[in-house]
Amino acid sequence: MATKKKRIAISCSEELYKSLARLAGASGAPMSAFPTQVLEGNVELFNRLADAMEVAQEDKSKGMGILGGILNKQLVDTAQLSINLNDVKG
C-alpha cells in the first residue's frame, strides 16, 4: 500500500529492535506503528527544541535557558502524569 507520508530510516540498538518486534507481535500492529505514534505525539516538543537550538546558535546562554525551561516543563508534566496514574490505581 503506497503512502504519501515522509519516511526516515533510523538505526537502533539490538535491544530496542527486539522490544519493538515484541510489541508488534503482541499488538498485531506494524513495528513502526508505536514509534511513529510516540514521535507524532511530540511534534510540539521537537519544534520547541529546534527553536531553542536555533536561538543557541546566536546566543548560547539564551538558548540554554530556553532548553532548561523545556526540560523543566517535561519533568513537571511527567510528575503530573505519575500523580494522575497513582490516583487511578487508587
MOPAC internal coordinates of N, CA, C and O (Angstrom, degrees):
PM7 1SCF
backbone

  N    0.0000 0     0.00 0     0.00 0    0    0    0
  C    1.4425 1     0.00 0     0.00 0    1    0    0
  C    1.5187 1   109.00 1     0.00 0    2    1    0
  O    1.2310 1   120.20 1   -60.00 1    3    2    1
  N    1.3134 1   117.23 1   120.00 1    3    2    1
  C    1.4506 1   121.88 1  -178.65 1    5    3    2
  C    1.5216 1   110.03 1   -73.49 1    6    5    3
  O    1.2310 1   121.28 1   -32.77 1    7    6    5
  N    1.3148 1   115.15 1   147.23 1    7    6    5
  C    1.4572 1   120.62 1   178.31 1    9    7    6
  C    1.5214 1   109.53 1  -130.82 1   10    9    7
  O    1.2310 1   120.83 1   -29.52 1   11   10    9
  N    1.3133 1   116.02 1   150.48 1   11   10    9
  C    1.4610 1   120.45 1   177.06 1   13   11   10
  C    1.5233 1   111.03 1   -96.90 1   14   13   11
  O    1.2310 1   120.55 1  -179.43 1   15   14   13
  N    1.3339 1   116.55 1     0.57 1   15   14   13
  C    1.4554 1   120.39 1   179.00 1   17   15   14
  C    1.5227 1   109.90 1   -69.32 1   18   17   15
  O    1.2310 1   121.23 1   -32.40 1   19   18   17
  N    1.3206 1   115.26 1   147.60 1   19   18   17
  C    1.4647 1   120.81 1   175.02 1   21   19   18
  C    1.5220 1   109.12 1   -69.65 1   22   21   19
  O    1.2310 1   120.78 1   -30.92 1   23   22   21
  N    1.3109 1   116.12 1   149.08 1   23   22   21
  C    1.4576 1   121.28 1  -179.73 1   25   23   22
  C    1.5243 1   109.54 1  -121.99 1   26   25   23
  O    1.2310 1   121.62 1   -34.04 1   27   26   25
  N    1.3230 1   114.51 1   145.96 1   27   26   25
  C    1.4591 1   120.82 1   172.44 1   29   27   26
  C    1.5296 1   107.46 1  -132.76 1   30   29   27
  O    1.2310 1   121.03 1   -28.80 1   31   30   29
  N    1.3036 1   115.64 1   151.20 1   31   30   29
  C    1.4646 1   120.68 1   174.75 1   33   31   30
  C    1.5224 1   106.94 1  -103.96 1   34   33   31
  O    1.2310 1   120.74 1   -45.00 1   35   34   33
  N    1.3214 1   116.19 1   135.00 1   35   34   33
  C    1.4589 1   119.68 1   177.22 1   37   35   34
  C    1.5178 1   109.42 1  -124.27 1   38   37   35
  O    1.2310 1   121.02 1   -28.98 1   39   38   37
  N    1.3006 1   115.66 1   151.02 1   39   38   37
  C    1.4597 1   122.13 1   172.66 1   41   39   38
  C    1.5182 1   107.06 1  -101.58 1   42   41   39
  O    1.2310 1   120.38 1   -37.63 1   43   42   41
  N    1.3214 1   116.88 1   142.37 1   43   42   41
  C    1.4549 1   119.47 1   179.34 1   45   43   42
  C    1.5227 1   109.40 1  -143.66 1   46   45   43
  O    1.2310 1   121.94 1   -15.31 1   47   46   45
  N    1.3177 1   113.90 1   164.69 1   47   46   45
  C    1.4612 1   119.56 1   179.20 1   49   47   46
  C    1.5241 1   109.73 1   -71.50 1   50   49   47
  O    1.2310 1   121.16 1   -17.80 1   51   50   49
  N    1.3050 1   115.38 1   162.20 1   51   50   49
  C    1.4624 1   121.32 1   175.89 1   53   51   50
  C    1.5256 1   110.08 1   -59.70 1   54   53   51
  O    1.2310 1   120.91 1   139.84 1   55   54   53
  N    1.3299 1   115.86 1   -40.16 1   55   54   53
  C    1.4655 1   120.96 1  -179.48 1   57   55   54
  C    1.5293 1   111.15 1   -61.44 1   58   57   55
  O    1.2310 1   120.14 1   134.28 1   59   58   57
  N    1.3371 1   117.34 1   -45.72 1   59   58   57
  C    1.4550 1   120.76 1   178.57 1   61   59   58
  C    1.5210 1   110.79 1   -64.48 1   62   61   59
  O    1.2310 1   120.46 1   136.98 1   63   62   61
  N    1.3241 1   116.73 1   -43.02 1   63   62   61
  C    1.4640 1   120.64 1   179.38 1   65   63   62
  C    1.5302 1   111.04 1   -58.55 1   66   65   63
  O    1.2310 1   120.72 1   134.11 1   67   66   65
  N    1.3257 1   116.23 1   -45.89 1   67   66   65
  C    1.4652 1   120.27 1   179.78 1   69   67   66
  C    1.5258 1   111.19 1   -64.11 1   70   69   67
  O    1.2310 1   120.29 1   140.78 1   71   70   69
  N    1.3242 1   117.05 1   -39.22 1   71   70   69
  C    1.4646 1   120.84 1   178.59 1   73   71   70
  C    1.5189 1   111.25 1   -63.88 1   74   73   71
  O    1.2310 1   120.67 1   136.18 1   75   74   73
  N    1.3265 1   116.33 1   -43.82 1   75   74   73
  C    1.4699 1   120.03 1   179.01 1   77   75   74
  C    1.5290 1   111.12 1   -66.85 1   78   77   75
  O    1.2310 1   120.41 1   141.82 1   79   78   77
  N    1.3292 1   116.81 1   -38.18 1   79   78   77
  C    1.4579 1   120.36 1   177.57 1   81   79   78
  C    1.5282 1   110.24 1   -64.39 1   82   81   79
  O    1.2310 1   120.57 1   138.85 1   83   82   81
  N    1.3214 1   116.52 1   -41.15 1   83   82   81
  C    1.4642 1   121.11 1   178.54 1   85   83   82
  C    1.5253 1   110.42 1   -63.92 1   86   85   83
  O    1.2310 1   120.37 1   135.12 1   87   86   85
  N    1.3273 1   116.89 1   -44.88 1   87   86   85
  C    1.4621 1   121.65 1   178.51 1   89   87   86
  C    1.5262 1   110.52 1   -61.30 1   90   89   87
  O    1.2310 1   120.57 1   137.17 1   91   90   89
  N    1.3128 1   116.52 1   -42.83 1   91   90   89
  C    1.4662 1   120.41 1   179.10 1   93   91   90
  C    1.5225 1   110.79 1   -63.21 1   94   93   91
  O    1.2310 1   120.63 1   137.47 1   95   94   93
  N    1.3162 1   116.40 1   -42.53 1   95   94   93
  C    1.4589 1   120.14 1   179.01 1   97   95   94
  C    1.5192 1   112.23 1   -63.94 1   98   97   95
  O    1.2310 1   120.92 1   139.75 1   99   98   97
  N    1.3244 1   115.85 1   -40.25 1   99   98   97
  C    1.4644 1   120.19 1  -178.48 1  101   99   98
  C    1.5206 1   112.79 1   -73.15 1  102  101   99
  O    1.2310 1   120.51 1   147.95 1  103  102  101
  N    1.3242 1   116.63 1   -32.05 1  103  102  101
  C    1.4703 1   120.28 1  -175.79 1  105  103  102
  C    1.5212 1   113.10 1   -95.62 1  106  105  103
  O    1.2310 1   120.69 1   157.73 1  107  106  105
  N    1.3328 1   116.29 1   -22.27 1  107  106  105
  C    1.4589 1   120.02 1  -175.37 1  109  107  106
  C    1.5151 1   112.72 1    80.92 1  110  109  107
  O    1.2310 1   120.07 1  -177.28 1  111  110  109
  N    1.3168 1   117.47 1     2.72 1  111  110  109
  C    1.4656 1   122.48 1   179.43 1  113  111  110
  C    1.5266 1   109.37 1   -90.87 1  114  113  111
  O    1.2310 1   120.05 1   -21.13 1  115  114  113
  N    1.3271 1   117.50 1   158.87 1  115  114  113
  C    1.4693 1   120.19 1   176.22 1  117  115  114
  C    1.5332 1   110.91 1   -60.66 1  118  117  115
  O    1.2310 1   120.85 1   -27.35 1  119  118  117
  N    1.3126 1   115.98 1   152.65 1  119  118  117
  C    1.4710 1   120.62 1  -179.97 1  121  119  118
  C    1.5171 1   112.65 1   -56.85 1  122  121  119
  O    1.2310 1   120.45 1   149.48 1  123  122  121
  N    1.3146 1   116.74 1   -30.52 1  123  122  121
  C    1.4653 1   120.15 1  -177.06 1  125  123  122
  C    1.5187 1   113.23 1   -82.30 1  126  125  123
  O    1.2310 1   119.54 1   169.05 1  127  126  125
  N    1.3322 1   118.49 1   -10.95 1  127  126  125
  C    1.4679 1   121.05 1  -172.60 1  129  127  126
  C    1.5232 1   113.12 1   -63.07 1  130  129  127
  O    1.2310 1   119.92 1   128.01 1  131  130  129
  N    1.3240 1   117.75 1   -51.99 1  131  130  129
  C    1.4622 1   119.70 1  -176.68 1  133  131  130
  C    1.5299 1   112.23 1   -65.51 1  134  133  131
  O    1.2310 1   118.95 1   130.49 1  135  134  133
  N    1.3442 1   119.61 1   -49.51 1  135  134  133
  C    1.4651 1   118.40 1   177.99 1  137  135  134
  C    1.5327 1   112.54 1   -57.80 1  138  137  135
  O    1.2310 1   120.52 1   142.16 1  139  138  137
  N    1.3303 1   116.61 1   -37.84 1  139  138  137
  C    1.4590 1   119.77 1   178.84 1  141  139  138
  C    1.5170 1   110.49 1   -63.73 1  142  141  139
  O    1.2310 1   120.16 1   137.20 1  143  142  141
  N    1.3278 1   117.30 1   -42.80 1  143  142  141
  C    1.4683 1   120.38 1   178.87 1  145  143  142
  C    1.5194 1   111.10 1   -63.22 1  146  145  143
  O    1.2310 1   120.24 1   138.68 1  147  146  145
  N    1.3281 1   117.15 1   -41.32 1  147  146  145
  C    1.4650 1   120.66 1   178.88 1  149  147  146
  C    1.5281 1   110.27 1   -63.02 1  150  149  147
  O    1.2310 1   120.74 1   133.71 1  151  150  149
  N    1.3256 1   116.19 1   -46.29 1  151  150  149
  C    1.4661 1   120.17 1  -179.91 1  153  151  150
  C    1.5237 1   111.20 1   -64.41 1  154  153  151
  O    1.2310 1   120.27 1   133.40 1  155  154  153
  N    1.3299 1   117.09 1   -46.60 1  155  154  153
  C    1.4684 1   120.68 1   179.72 1  157  155  154
  C    1.5221 1   111.22 1   -60.21 1  158  157  155
  O    1.2310 1   120.31 1   145.19 1  159  158  157
  N    1.3184 1   117.01 1   -34.81 1  159  158  157
  C    1.4552 1   121.20 1   179.50 1  161  159  158
  C    1.5103 1   114.07 1   -72.26 1  162  161  159
  O    1.2310 1   120.54 1   172.33 1  163  162  161
  N    1.3188 1   116.57 1    -7.67 1  163  162  161
  C    1.4689 1   120.72 1  -177.43 1  165  163  162
  C    1.5241 1   113.31 1  -120.38 1  166  165  163
  O    1.2310 1   120.09 1  -159.07 1  167  166  165
  N    1.3256 1   117.44 1    20.93 1  167  166  165
  C    1.4674 1   120.81 1  -179.23 1  169  167  166
  C    1.5259 1   110.82 1   -57.92 1  170  169  167
  O    1.2310 1   120.31 1   136.51 1  171  170  169
  N    1.3311 1   117.01 1   -43.49 1  171  170  169
  C    1.4689 1   120.03 1   179.80 1  173  171  170
  C    1.5216 1   111.07 1   -59.90 1  174  173  171
  O    1.2310 1   120.33 1   137.74 1  175  174  173
  N    1.3275 1   116.98 1   -42.26 1  175  174  173
  C    1.4658 1   121.25 1   177.77 1  177  175  174
  C    1.5200 1   110.50 1   -62.07 1  178  177  175
  O    1.2310 1   120.00 1   134.22 1  179  178  177
  N    1.3352 1   117.61 1   -45.78 1  179  178  177
  C    1.4638 1   120.14 1   179.78 1  181  179  178
  C    1.5243 1   111.11 1   -61.00 1  182  181  179
  O    1.2310 1   120.09 1   140.46 1  183  182  181
  N    1.3218 1   117.44 1   -39.54 1  183  182  181
  C    1.4618 1   120.51 1   178.50 1  185  183  182
  C    1.5231 1   111.26 1   -66.23 1  186  185  183
  O    1.2310 1   120.09 1   139.88 1  187  186  185
  N    1.3430 1   117.44 1   -40.12 1  187  186  185
  C    1.4733 1   120.05 1   178.08 1  189  187  186
  C    1.5243 1   110.41 1   -65.91 1  190  189  187
  O    1.2310 1   120.17 1   140.54 1  191  190  189
  N    1.3292 1   117.29 1   -39.46 1  191  190  189
  C    1.4681 1   120.33 1   177.63 1  193  191  190
  C    1.5317 1   110.70 1   -64.23 1  194  193  191
  O    1.2310 1   120.39 1   137.50 1  195  194  193
  N    1.3370 1   116.86 1   -42.50 1  195  194  193
  C    1.4659 1   120.31 1   178.30 1  197  195  194
  C    1.5240 1   110.37 1   -62.75 1  198  197  195
  O    1.2310 1   120.23 1   137.48 1  199  198  197
  N    1.3396 1   117.16 1   -42.52 1  199  198  197
  C    1.4710 1   120.89 1   176.92 1  201  199  198
  C    1.5220 1   110.82 1   -57.31 1  202  201  199
  O    1.2310 1   120.79 1   132.95 1  203  202  201
  N    1.3364 1   116.09 1   -47.05 1  203  202  201
  C    1.4618 1   120.75 1  -178.77 1  205  203  202
  C    1.5266 1   111.31 1   -63.22 1  206  205  203
  O    1.2310 1   120.47 1   139.47 1  207  206  205
  N    1.3084 1   116.71 1   -40.53 1  207  206  205
  C    1.4650 1   119.93 1  -179.90 1  209  207  206
  C    1.5261 1   111.23 1   -68.72 1  210  209  207
  O    1.2310 1   120.36 1   145.11 1  211  210  209
  N    1.3243 1   116.92 1   -34.89 1  211  210  209
  C    1.4652 1   119.95 1   176.15 1  213  211  210
  C    1.5202 1   110.53 1   -66.58 1  214  213  211
  O    1.2310 1   120.33 1   139.17 1  215  214  213
  N    1.3362 1   116.97 1   -40.83 1  215  214  213
  C    1.4667 1   120.53 1   176.68 1  217  215  214
  C    1.5221 1   109.28 1   -63.39 1  218  217  215
  O    1.2310 1   120.25 1   138.72 1  219  218  217
  N    1.3339 1   117.13 1   -41.28 1  219  218  217
  C    1.4668 1   121.68 1  -178.45 1  221  219  218
  C    1.5241 1   112.42 1   -62.39 1  222  221  219
  O    1.2310 1   120.01 1   153.17 1  223  222  221
  N    1.3307 1   117.58 1   -26.83 1  223  222  221
  C    1.4669 1   119.91 1   177.11 1  225  223  222
  C    1.5238 1   110.69 1   -64.62 1  226  225  223
  O    1.2310 1   120.49 1   149.01 1  227  226  225
  N    1.3253 1   116.67 1   -30.99 1  227  226  225
  C    1.4730 1   121.47 1   179.57 1  229  227  226
  C    1.5245 1   111.95 1   -94.13 1  230  229  227
  O    1.2310 1   120.26 1   141.88 1  231  230  229
  N    1.3286 1   117.11 1   -38.12 1  231  230  229
  C    1.4616 1   122.21 1  -176.59 1  233  231  230
  C    1.5289 1   107.82 1  -144.07 1  234  233  231
  O    1.2310 1   121.25 1   -84.40 1  235  234  233
  N    1.3269 1   115.21 1    95.60 1  235  234  233
  C    1.4644 1   120.65 1  -173.83 1  237  235  234
  C    1.5245 1   111.91 1   -56.98 1  238  237  235
  O    1.2310 1   120.01 1   136.77 1  239  238  237
  N    1.3183 1   117.59 1   -43.23 1  239  238  237
  C    1.4586 1   121.31 1  -178.13 1  241  239  238
  C    1.5286 1   111.37 1   -62.92 1  242  241  239
  O    1.2310 1   120.44 1   134.70 1  243  242  241
  N    1.3172 1   116.77 1   -45.30 1  243  242  241
  C    1.4600 1   121.19 1   179.72 1  245  243  242
  C    1.5347 1   109.99 1   -65.17 1  246  245  243
  O    1.2310 1   120.12 1   137.41 1  247  246  245
  N    1.3197 1   117.37 1   -42.59 1  247  246  245
  C    1.4582 1   121.44 1   178.50 1  249  247  246
  C    1.5180 1   111.61 1   -62.04 1  250  249  247
  O    1.2310 1   120.43 1   138.19 1  251  250  249
  N    1.3286 1   116.79 1   -41.81 1  251  250  249
  C    1.4619 1   120.27 1   178.66 1  253  251  250
  C    1.5286 1   110.53 1   -65.79 1  254  253  251
  O    1.2310 1   120.29 1   144.68 1  255  254  253
  N    1.3202 1   117.04 1   -35.32 1  255  254  253
  C    1.4584 1   120.47 1   176.63 1  257  255  254
  C    1.5206 1   111.49 1   -63.28 1  258  257  255
  O    1.2310 1   120.91 1   137.74 1  259  258  257
  N    1.3285 1   115.86 1   -42.26 1  259  258  257
  C    1.4629 1   120.37 1   177.91 1  261  259  258
  C    1.5251 1   110.06 1   -64.76 1  262  261  259
  O    1.2310 1   120.36 1   136.12 1  263  262  261
  N    1.3376 1   116.91 1   -43.88 1  263  262  261
  C    1.4688 1   120.57 1   178.12 1  265  263  262
  C    1.5282 1   110.98 1   -60.01 1  266  265  263
  O    1.2310 1   120.58 1   138.63 1  267  266  265
  N    1.3287 1   116.50 1   -41.37 1  267  266  265
  C    1.4652 1   120.66 1   177.97 1  269  267  266
  C    1.5204 1   111.25 1   -60.58 1  270  269  267
  O    1.2310 1   120.54 1   138.91 1  271  270  269
  N    1.3221 1   116.56 1   -41.09 1  271  270  269
  C    1.4608 1   120.73 1   177.92 1  273  271  270
  C    1.5173 1   111.99 1   -64.08 1  274  273  271
  O    1.2310 1   120.86 1   139.34 1  275  274  273
  N    1.3267 1   115.95 1   -40.66 1  275  274  273
  C    1.4655 1   120.62 1   178.69 1  277  275  274
  C    1.5282 1   109.88 1   -63.31 1  278  277  275
  O    1.2310 1   120.44 1   133.07 1  279  278  277
  N    1.3138 1   116.76 1   -46.93 1  279  278  277
  C    1.4652 1   120.54 1  -179.51 1  281  279  278
  C    1.5222 1   110.93 1   -63.75 1  282  281  279
  O    1.2310 1   120.26 1   139.92 1  283  282  281
  N    1.3221 1   117.10 1   -40.08 1  283  282  281
  C    1.4645 1   120.87 1   178.16 1  285  283  282
  C    1.5232 1   110.49 1   -61.10 1  286  285  283
  O    1.2310 1   120.29 1   135.73 1  287  286  285
  N    1.3333 1   117.06 1   -44.27 1  287  286  285
  C    1.4628 1   120.89 1   179.17 1  289  287  286
  C    1.5244 1   110.30 1   -61.62 1  290  289  287
  O    1.2310 1   120.12 1   138.17 1  291  290  289
  N    1.3355 1   117.38 1   -41.83 1  291  290  289
  C    1.4605 1   120.27 1   179.62 1  293  291  290
  C    1.5322 1   110.69 1   -63.24 1  294  293  291
  O    1.2310 1   120.17 1   140.17 1  295  294  293
  N    1.3291 1   117.28 1   -39.83 1  295  294  293
  C    1.4643 1   120.61 1   178.42 1  297  295  294
  C    1.5263 1   111.06 1   -64.54 1  298  297  295
  O    1.2310 1   120.52 1   137.15 1  299  298  297
  N    1.3258 1   116.60 1   -42.85 1  299  298  297
  C    1.4634 1   120.66 1   178.47 1  301  299  298
  C    1.5220 1   110.29 1   -63.64 1  302  301  299
  O    1.2310 1   120.30 1   134.94 1  303  302  301
  N    1.3299 1   117.03 1   -45.06 1  303  302  301
  C    1.4651 1   120.80 1   179.07 1  305  303  302
  C    1.5236 1   111.04 1   -60.78 1  306  305  303
  O    1.2310 1   120.49 1   138.92 1  307  306  305
  N    1.3325 1   116.68 1   -41.08 1  307  306  305
  C    1.4638 1   120.99 1   179.52 1  309  307  306
  C    1.5254 1   110.51 1   -66.16 1  310  309  307
  O    1.2310 1   120.10 1   138.26 1  311  310  309
  N    1.3206 1   117.41 1   -41.74 1  311  310  309
  C    1.4627 1   121.05 1   178.15 1  313  311  310
  C    1.5249 1   110.34 1   -63.34 1  314  313  311
  O    1.2310 1   120.23 1   138.58 1  315  314  313
  N    1.3213 1   117.16 1   -41.42 1  315  314  313
  C    1.4624 1   120.80 1   179.31 1  317  315  314
  C    1.5245 1   110.74 1   -64.32 1  318  317  315
  O    1.2310 1   120.40 1   138.85 1  319  318  317
  N    1.3201 1   116.83 1   -41.15 1  319  318  317
  C    1.4596 1   120.88 1   177.66 1  321  319  318
  C    1.5236 1   110.15 1   -61.16 1  322  321  319
  O    1.2310 1   120.51 1   137.15 1  323  322  321
  N    1.3184 1   116.63 1   -42.85 1  323  322  321
  C    1.4619 1   121.14 1   179.00 1  325  323  322
  C    1.5219 1   110.60 1   -61.71 1  326  325  323
  O    1.2310 1   120.20 1   137.35 1  327  326  325
  N    1.3166 1   117.22 1   -42.65 1  327  326  325
  C    1.4638 1   121.28 1   178.00 1  329  327  326
  C    1.5229 1   110.05 1   -62.31 1  330  329  327
  O    1.2310 1   120.77 1   134.28 1  331  330  329
  N    1.3340 1   116.14 1   -45.72 1  331  330  329
  C    1.4669 1   120.49 1   179.84 1  333  331  330
  C    1.5224 1   111.75 1   -61.32 1  334  333  331
  O    1.2310 1   120.50 1   138.88 1  335  334  333
  N    1.3360 1   116.66 1   -41.12 1  335  334  333
  C    1.4630 1   120.23 1   179.08 1  337  335  334
  C    1.5214 1   110.92 1   -65.81 1  338  337  335
  O    1.2310 1   120.78 1   141.83 1  339  338  337
  N    1.3227 1   116.12 1   -38.17 1  339  338  337
  C    1.4707 1   119.05 1   177.59 1  341  339  338
  C    1.5147 1   111.30 1   -65.10 1  342  341  339
  O    1.2310 1   120.15 1   144.09 1  343  342  341
  N    1.3254 1   117.31 1   -35.91 1  343  342  341
  C    1.4687 1   120.93 1   176.87 1  345  343  342
  C    1.5132 1   111.11 1   -63.53 1  346  345  343
  O    1.2310 1   120.43 1   142.44 1  347  346  345
  N    1.3260 1   116.79 1   -37.56 1  347  346  345
  C    1.4601 1   121.16 1  -179.44 1  349  347  346
  C    1.5229 1   110.70 1   -68.31 1  350  349  347
  O    1.2310 1   120.91 1   141.25 1  351  350  349
  N    1.3515 1   115.87 1   -38.75 1  351  350  349
  C    1.4640 1   119.66 1  -179.45 1  353  351  350
  C    1.5275 1   110.96 1   -65.83 1  354  353  351
  O    1.2310 1   121.04 1   152.39 1  355  354  353
  N    1.3315 1   115.62 1   -27.61 1  355  354  353
  C    1.4437 1   121.99 1   172.24 1  357  355  354
  C    1.4504 1   118.01 1    77.98 1  358  357  355
  O    1.2310 1   120.10 1   180.00 1  359  358  357

